[in-house]
Amino acid sequence: MERLHRWSGSPALFDWLLGSRLSAALPGLPEMKDEDYRAEVAAVASHLDVVLERDTTSV
């Protein structure tokens, strides 16, 4: 999700991804054109970073 968010910030890369066969392996890629969807993805990715960091420090 984090990569999709970063890639969607680059119009040239994003357009290339949409037109490539790699897009089939990237669910949610077409939706990344929607700013609200991008914001939700960024929020989830941020939350997952916090959870992963917490889990690795508690081991």
N, C-alpha and C positions, 0 to 999 in steps of 0.2 A: 504494500500500500504506500509505503514511504517513497519507494522508487517511482511508482505511478504518479504520485503527487509532484515529485521533482521533475519528472519527464514532461508532465503536462505544462510546466512552466516554460518550456522551450517550444515555441510554435513549430520550428522546422523539425525537431526530433519527434514531436507529438504527431505531426502530419505523416511523417515517414512511418512511425509505428502503426498508425491507423491503416495505412495502405499496405503494410507488410503482412506476411503470413504469421509473423510472431504475435499479431494482435489476437489470434485465436487462443493463444495460451495466456492472455492477459485479461481475465474477466474484469468487466467494469471500465475498460479503456474508453469506449465511446462516451460513457457518462462523465468522464473527466473534463469534458468541454463545459459542463455546467459548474459555475462558480460555487453554488451551494453544496453540490456533491463534493467538490474538491475540498471545501472547508470541513465537511464531515469526515472525509478520509484523513485529512491532516489531524483532526482531533482524535480519531481512533488510533492512528499511528503514534501520536504523542502519548496517549494513554498506555498503549502496549509497550512503549519504551520504558515508561515508569514501572510497569508491572515486571518486565524482564529484568530491569536493573535491581528492583527490590528482591526478586527471586534469586538473582546471582549473588547478591551481597548477604543473603540470609543462609547460604549454604556453608 
